[in-house]
Amino acid sequence: MTKTNERLKMRLPLAILLVAPLLAGCLERGQPVMVDTSADDDAYCRSNAAVGSNEYVNCRKNRDVQRGNANARADRAQRNLAEQMLNNPVRP
């Protein structure tokens, strides 16, 4: 019986090591971390207008709106795909 206890003691850490990476993806909550693109926006808007001018502020605002719209389109496309897959299952 001691051999079985020793084997169980050795298998438990191994099982935890194998299962932990699989469960790590379940811990993410909310929106995924987005890449900081403020440097790109700043460089783009500086090439067109002086920093602090109305044109620069409008450029940064427009870039932010465009990014938000692109994220919304991607989210909508993902929801549409999921909905389509649920409503039209493929049966081999």
N, C-alpha and C positions, 0 to 999 in steps of 0.2 A: 504494500500500500504506500510505502514511502516513495517508490519510484513513480507511481502515478501522481502523487502530490508534487514531486519535483518537476515532472513533465508539465503539469498544469501551471506551475509557477513560471516555467520558461515560456509557455505558449501565450500567457496573458500579455506580457509586454510586446511580444511579436504581433499579436492580434491588434493591440492598440496602435502600434506603429503602422500597420497596414490599413486600418480603418480611419485614422486621423486625417490623412489627406483627402479622403473622400468626403468627410463631414465638413471640412474647412470651407468648401464652397457654399454650404448651407448657412454659414454665419454672416455672409454679406447681406446687408440690409439697405434698402433705399436705392438711390441712383448710384451707378458706378462712378468712380472718381474720374473726373474729366481732366484732360490735359490742359495745362494753362497756356492759352494762346494769346495772352495779353501782349507779349513781346512781338508776336507777328502782327497783331492789329496795330500796335504802336508804330512799328516800322512802316507798315503800309500807309497809315494815316499821316505820319511825318513826311513821307515822300510827296504827299499831295497838299499838305497845309502846315502852317506853323503851329507848334504846340500851344495850346490855350486859346487859339482862335475859334470862332464859331464853326468854321469848316472842319477843323480838327475834331471838335466835340461832336458834331453831326456825323462825321465819318466813324468815330468810335461807337456812337449810338447805333448807326446803321449796321455796322459789323456785328454788334451784339444781337440786334434783331434778326439778322440773317442767320446767325448761329442758332438762335432759339428756334427759328422756323425750320432749319435743317434737322435739329434734334426732334422737333415735333413730327416732321415728315417721317423720320426713321422710326419713331415710336409707333406712329399710325400704321406704317407698312408692316411692322412686326405684329401688331395686334390683328391686322387684316389677314396676315399669313396664318396666325394661330387660329383665327376664327374659321378661315377656309379649310384648314386641316381638320378641325373638329367637326365641321358640317359635312365634309366630303371625304370620309375615310377611304383609303385605298385598301381593297381586300384582294389579296393574290389568289 
